[in-house]
Amino acid sequence: MKLRRKFSKEFKQAAIRQMTAGKSAAEVARALEVHPSDLYRWRRELDEYGAQAFTPVGSSICGS
């Protein structure tokens, strides 16, 4: 059974920057060994949540 890979916030942002710079999702996915759907999901999350995107689940954003 394969273990689920975890990617850092920086990794995800760098991947999205490559797509924004003009590389296709397929190119970036092959280079980083991720599925293209992950890239599209990460981009959508960044668009929806901005600076709050990719915050670990269960972490307290507001500090309360």
C-alpha positions as CSV (number, residue, x, y, z in Angstrom):
1,M,0.0,0.0,0.0
2,K,1.3,3.4,-1.0
3,L,1.7,6.1,1.6
4,R,0.0,9.4,0.9
5,R,2.5,12.1,0.0
6,K,2.4,15.5,1.8
7,F,3.5,18.7,0.1
8,S,4.5,21.9,1.8
9,K,2.8,25.2,1.2
10,E,6.0,26.4,-0.5
11,F,6.0,23.4,-2.9
12,K,2.4,24.0,-3.9
13,Q,3.0,27.7,-4.4
14,A,6.1,27.0,-6.5
15,A,4.1,24.6,-8.7
16,I,1.4,27.1,-9.2
17,R,3.9,29.8,-10.1
18,Q,5.3,27.6,-12.8
19,M,1.8,27.2,-14.3
20,T,1.3,31.0,-14.1
21,A,4.6,31.5,-15.9
22,G,3.2,29.6,-18.9
23,K,4.0,26.0,-18.3
24,S,1.2,23.6,-18.9
25,A,-0.2,21.6,-16.0
26,A,1.0,18.4,-17.7
27,E,4.6,19.7,-17.9
28,V,4.6,20.8,-14.3
29,A,3.0,17.6,-13.1
30,R,5.5,15.4,-14.9
31,A,8.4,17.5,-13.5
32,L,7.2,17.4,-10.0
33,E,5.7,13.9,-10.1
34,V,2.2,14.9,-9.1
35,H,-1.1,14.4,-10.8
36,P,-2.4,17.4,-12.9
37,S,-5.6,17.4,-10.9
38,D,-3.6,18.2,-7.8
39,L,-2.2,21.3,-9.5
40,Y,-5.7,22.5,-10.5
41,R,-7.0,21.9,-7.0
42,W,-4.1,23.8,-5.4
43,R,-4.6,26.7,-7.8
44,R,-8.4,26.8,-7.0
45,E,-7.6,26.7,-3.3
46,L,-5.2,29.6,-3.6
47,D,-7.7,31.6,-5.6
48,E,-10.5,30.9,-3.0
49,Y,-8.5,31.3,0.2
50,G,-5.5,33.5,-0.7
51,A,-3.0,33.7,2.1
52,Q,-5.0,31.2,4.2
53,A,-4.6,28.5,1.5
54,F,-2.6,25.4,2.4
55,T,-2.9,25.9,6.1
56,P,-2.6,22.6,7.9
57,V,-5.9,21.0,8.9
58,G,-6.6,21.6,12.6
59,S,-4.3,24.6,13.0
60,S,-5.8,27.6,14.5
61,I,-5.8,30.5,12.1
62,C,-7.2,33.1,14.5
63,G,-5.2,32.0,17.5
64,S,-8.2,31.4,19.8
